[in-house]
Every structure is written in C-alpha cells, then in structure tokens.
Amino acid sequence: MKTSELIEDAKDIVGDMADLAQTWTAVGGTPSFQVLIDGPSITQELTAGGFLDKVSHTCRVVAETASWTTAYGSVCAAALSSGSPVASLAIGKTLVATEQGNRKYRIEGSTYKPGSSWVELQVRAEDDR
C-alpha cells in the first residue's frame, strides 16, 4: 500500500470517529489538529516527598504534509514538514484540548516513522499533580 493511501485511510478514520477525535491547538490557537487519544497510562516519579503517580496519554495525529478538512468540517493543520513533525508538535510544546475545557497537555515524547500515517505523541496534562 502506498503512503498516500495510508494517509487517506488515517483521514477517514479520524472522519469516521467524529465523536472520539478531539480538536487540539497550539497555545496561541493555531495550528489546530484532530487528535485521537488513547486511555491513560500511569508511571511513578520519585519526588522529595516519595513516589508520585503521573498519568500520561498517547495521541495520534494524521501525518499529513498539507492542511486538510475532515468530513465534518474541522480544518486540520499539516503535521509534517520536510519529513519531520512540525515545530508545534515538538517535545516540550503545549497543546490545548478544546473539548476538555481548554486543558493543556505538554508533549513529552514524539514518534514518527517515515512512511507512517500517524505522528504519535506522549503527553501529560500540565495540571497533573
């Protein structure tokens, strides 16, 4: 299967999951991405007061090189530029989940394999204690 076909399939998945895909934006409000978010995973972090549970999520963004529009009318920014994730999806950047009352998530990890139809992000809510 060609990469372009995989990208189109990924767009269809996001389009078919309108009730599950969430709109996330960069802190300034643009660009905007449709994100599929997995269930939480829990890790522990050693702090001065002992171990602290941290909750993180894996998110998927369609690895498209140009802006596109979903079947339900949401405009999505390009997630790739020159074969790598765009700067707004870099580790350390913050994304705002508009469907979650503008909850902010910091990107802690990013995975993109050339030819893949997804950019995968490991994120943690900034208000996670």
C-alpha positions as CSV (number, residue, x, y, z in Angstrom):
1,M,0.0,0.0,0.0
2,K,1.3,3.5,-0.9
3,T,2.0,6.1,1.8
4,S,-0.6,8.4,0.2
5,E,-3.3,5.6,0.6
6,L,-2.3,5.1,4.2
7,I,-2.7,8.9,4.9
8,E,-6.1,8.9,3.2
9,D,-7.2,5.9,5.4
10,A,-6.0,7.7,8.5
11,K,-8.1,10.8,7.5
12,D,-11.1,8.5,7.0
13,I,-10.5,7.0,10.5
14,V,-10.5,10.5,12.0
15,G,-13.5,11.5,9.9
16,D,-15.4,8.3,11.0
17,M,-14.6,9.0,14.6
18,A,-16.0,12.5,14.9
19,D,-17.4,11.7,18.3
20,L,-13.9,10.5,19.5
21,A,-11.5,12.8,17.7
22,Q,-10.7,15.9,19.7
23,T,-9.6,19.3,18.5
24,W,-6.3,20.3,20.0
25,T,-4.5,23.6,19.2
26,A,-1.1,25.1,19.9
27,V,-1.1,27.6,22.8
28,G,-1.7,30.6,20.5
29,G,-4.8,29.0,19.0
30,T,-3.2,27.9,15.7
31,P,-2.4,25.5,14.3
32,S,-5.3,23.1,15.0
33,F,-5.1,19.3,14.9
34,Q,-7.7,16.5,15.1
35,V,-6.3,14.1,17.8
36,L,-7.2,10.5,18.7
37,I,-6.3,10.0,22.3
38,D,-5.7,6.6,24.0
39,G,-6.5,5.6,27.5
40,P,-4.2,6.7,30.3
41,S,-1.0,5.1,31.4
42,I,0.3,5.5,34.9
43,T,4.0,5.9,35.8
44,Q,5.6,6.8,39.1
45,E,8.1,9.6,39.7
46,L,10.3,9.8,42.7
47,T,10.0,13.2,44.4
48,A,11.3,14.6,47.7
49,G,8.0,13.5,49.3
50,G,8.1,10.0,47.9
51,F,6.6,8.4,44.8
52,L,4.0,10.4,42.9
53,D,1.7,8.8,40.3
54,K,1.8,10.5,36.9
55,V,-0.8,10.0,34.2
56,S,0.1,10.3,30.5
57,H,-1.7,9.5,27.2
58,T,-0.6,8.5,23.7
59,C,-2.2,10.7,21.0
60,R,-2.2,10.2,17.3
61,V,-2.3,13.0,14.7
62,V,-2.6,12.3,10.9
63,A,0.9,12.6,9.3
64,E,-0.2,14.9,6.5
65,T,2.1,17.4,4.8
66,A,-0.7,19.8,4.0
67,S,-3.7,21.3,5.8
68,W,-6.9,19.3,5.3
69,T,-10.6,19.3,6.3
70,T,-12.4,16.4,7.9
71,A,-15.8,15.1,6.6
72,Y,-17.5,17.0,9.5
73,G,-15.8,20.3,8.6
74,S,-12.9,20.6,11.0
75,V,-9.8,22.1,9.5
76,C,-6.6,20.3,10.4
77,A,-3.1,21.6,10.1
78,A,-0.2,19.8,8.4
79,A,1.6,17.6,11.0
80,L,4.7,17.1,8.9
81,S,7.2,19.5,7.3
82,S,10.2,18.3,5.3
83,G,9.6,14.7,6.6
84,S,9.5,15.6,10.3
85,P,6.8,16.6,12.7
86,V,6.1,20.4,12.7
87,A,7.5,22.6,15.4
88,S,4.1,22.8,17.3
89,L,4.4,19.0,17.9
90,A,7.9,19.1,19.3
91,I,8.8,17.7,22.7
92,G,8.2,20.4,25.4
93,K,5.5,22.2,23.4
94,T,2.0,22.5,24.8
95,L,-1.3,21.7,23.1
96,V,-4.7,22.8,24.3
97,A,-7.6,20.3,24.2
98,T,-10.6,22.4,23.4
99,E,-13.2,19.7,24.1
100,Q,-11.7,19.3,27.6
101,G,-12.3,22.8,28.8
102,N,-9.0,24.0,27.3
103,R,-7.0,21.6,29.4
104,K,-3.3,21.9,28.5
105,Y,-1.1,18.9,27.6
106,R,2.7,19.1,27.4
107,I,4.4,16.9,24.8
108,E,6.9,14.5,26.5
109,G,7.7,12.3,23.6
110,S,7.1,12.1,19.8
111,T,7.4,9.2,17.4
112,Y,7.2,9.4,13.6
113,K,8.4,6.7,11.3
114,P,8.9,7.7,7.7
115,G,6.0,6.3,5.6
116,S,3.7,6.0,8.6
117,S,0.3,7.6,8.5
118,W,0.5,8.8,12.1
119,V,2.6,11.1,14.3
120,E,2.3,9.6,17.8
121,L,2.7,11.9,20.8
122,Q,3.2,11.0,24.5
123,V,1.5,13.8,26.5
124,R,0.9,14.7,30.1
125,A,-1.7,17.1,31.4
126,E,0.0,20.2,32.8
127,D,-2.4,20.2,35.8
128,D,-1.5,16.6,36.6
129,R,-0.2,16.5,40.2
